[in-house]
Each structure stands twice: as structure tokens, then as C-alpha cells.
Amino acid sequence: MNIVFLDSTAIPNHIPIPRPSFAHTWIEYEHTSSAETIERAKDADIVITSKAIFDRETLKQLPKLKLIAITATGTNNVDLVAAEEMGIAVRNVTGYSSTTVPEHVIGLIFSLKHSFAGWLRDQSEAKWPKSKQFCYFDYPITDVRGSTLGVFGKGCLGTEVGRLANAVGMKVLYAEHKDATFCREGYTPFEEVLRQADIVTLHCPLTETTKNLINADTLSKMKKGAFLINTGRGPLIDEVALVDALKTGHLGGAALDVMVKEPPEKDNPLILAAKTMPNLIITPHIAWASDSAVTTLVGKVMQNIEEFVQQLNQK
């Protein structure tokens, strides 16, 4: 089996990537552009990738390809219909980030409520030594305990975020789908969550109905001074509308681990705003990436490959 890993830098260098037990060749590239994908994958039986694009036209030019092993949960970089038509299997990985993402969210909640980003930025400018007393009060500090958390998406990640939030004394509301005709048990109507929540955190999948779920209209319905957190998918948020809500002061702050385009352009409005706004935190899509999560991830990727080849050999 010829195996080609197209974007190995999607895995941190210090995490070893296991190799399959069957006879194989292994070629690894740190990055692969769309223009390079076909040339690099043309002799591959198995491709490993995180974000390389495999649309119909690309797949048509890879007649040897049998398996695309994705080092992530999302499969939107592969035309799944075309792959099935051409007999190419696609395997993703789930469940590896069920601890690290919720912990990241809780960390962001504390960071926003206690204005950690502002205090940290001040120290790079030696602001504290210039103070005339032992402390200063330039940024708001509010309690996490007693706050209301609105969770949009009640899968394993949203549920674990809710559990951790309950443990530190927060009230948790799980939002029903937007425009739902009835509200399921254990959920709160969508707009009611927007009105009540001190913090909104997004954990819903990206679909046609959830794209730009947070936009100028929904932002306007959020409580004034509320915080918004997104560790789900970037396109869940209208980025321009979010910048406007921060600039007007309607939102108290935001923390993002994902953006519409990744990596973002230098002139992305949120990237520009983060240079001057102490209440805007951006992390580079690393909420999933604790050492234990990545180790679990690469183990599951290899398990997917081993099981696929075993099934292939049994035919």
C-alpha cells in the first residue's frame, strides 16, 4: 500500500504518528496546495489529510485511490457523493476532543469575565509599574458563578461544557433550534436563550440552516454586555456583524477559536479589531489540540486505516 500524508503539520511535531502494521510505503508532506494535490496523490492507495480539498474533478484524476483518512471530524473538504460513486472510502475521526474543547471553552469564559487579555496586554507595555497605587481598574471583572450560559448544540461537546459550567456555579440553558415550532424537553427556545444568556457558546454543526446563525439580528437580541464564544465552525458567525456589535459596545466581548477562512487574511476585520480590543480573544483553531487529544486522534486515524485494509484483504 502506498500511503501519502499531505499535510503532516496538522499534527504537532512532538506527537509521534504511528505507522500501520501491513507492508507499505510512506510519503509525508508538511503542506500541500490544491495545485499540488493530484501530482502528490496520483500513486497513493491511501491519502491521509486534514484539510486538502478532494472535489469531484480531483478524485476523477486519482484512479488508484482507495481511502481518504481524515485527521479530523469534518469531511466538508471531500466530495462524499463523488467519492462513493468512485468506490473511494472516506474515514474521519470523532470523539478525540471531548475533554480539551470544553476545557478551552471554560478557560475562555474565565478569561472574558476577568478581562485576562487586557491585563496581559498591559504588562507588555509595562503599565503596572507606571501605576500610582498597588493596583488599577481599567477593565471589568465579573463573577463566573451565577452567570447564565447559553449553549447552542447539545452534542457531546456542548453537554460537557454544560457539565463543567454547572460545576463552577453557572446556570446552563440549551438552545432549541432557531425557528423550531416546538421546544423539546431539556431545551429553551432559541430567542429566549439569546435574551437570558450572559455568555453564548456555539457547538452546533455547520449546515445551510446554521450558517451565519449569529448575525446582526441575533446579536441585537443578545443581552447587552453579553459574551460570545465560538469553538465550533467559523461560518456560524457573520464576522462583520460581530465586529460591529463589539465596536458599539452591545457585546461585552468575544472569544473565537475558529474563523470563516483559516488561516485568516491579515486584513480580516476581526484580526484587525483584536489588535486594539482587549475584550476580543482569538486562538488559532487549537481548542481541540491537547496532547492527549492529538494522541487519541492519530491512534484512531491509524485504526481506521488498519481496519480498512483488513476489510479490503477479506474481499
C-alpha positions, 0 to 999 in steps of 0.5 A: 500500500502506498500511503501519502500524508499531505499535510503532516503539520496538522499534527504537532511535531512532538506527537509521534504518528504511528505507522500501520502494521501491513507492508507499505510505503510512506510519503509525508508532506508538511503542506500541500496546495490544491495545485499540488494535490493530484501530482502528490496523490496520483500513486497513493492507495491511501491519502491521509489529510486534514484539510486538502480539498478532494472535489469531484474533478480531483478524485476523477484524476486519482484512479488508484485511490482507495481511502481518504483518512481524515485527521479530523471530524469534518469531511466538508473538504471531500466530495462524499457523493463523488467519492462513493460513486468512485468506490473511494472510502472516506474515514474521519475521526470523532470523539478525540476532543471531548475533554480539551474543547470544553476545557478551552471553552471554560478557560475562555469564559474565565478569561472574558469575565476577568478581562485576562487579555487586557491585563496581559496586554498591559504588562507588555507595555509595562503599565503596572509599574507606571501605576500610582497605587498597588493596583488599577481598574481599567477593565471589568471583572465579573463573577463566573458563578451565577452567570447564565450560559447559553449553549447552542448544540447539545452534542457531546461537546456542548453537554460537557461544557454544560457539565463543567459550567454547572460545576463552577456555579453557572446556570446552563440553558440549551438552545432549541433550534432557531425557528423550531415550532416546538421546544423539546424537553431539556431545551429553551427556545432559541430567542429566549436563550439569546435574551437570558444568556450572559455568555453564548457558546456555539457547538452546533454543526455547520449546515445551510440552516446554521450558517451565519446563525449569529448575525446582526439580528441575533446579536441585537437580541443578545443581552447587552454586555453579553459574551460570545464564544465560538469553538465550533465552525467559523461560518456560524458567525457573520464576522462583520456583524460581530465586529460591529456589535463589539465596536458599539459596545452591545457585546461585552466581548468575544472569544473565537477559536475558529474563523470563516477562512483559516488561516485568516487574511491579515486584513480580516476585520476581526484580526484587525479589531483584536489588535486594539480590543482587549475584550476580543480573544482569538486562538488559532483553531487549537481548542481541540489540540491537547496532547492527549487529544492529538494522541487519541486522534492519530491512534484512531486515524491509524485504526481506521486505516488498519481496519480498512485494509483488513476489510479490503484483504477479506474481499 
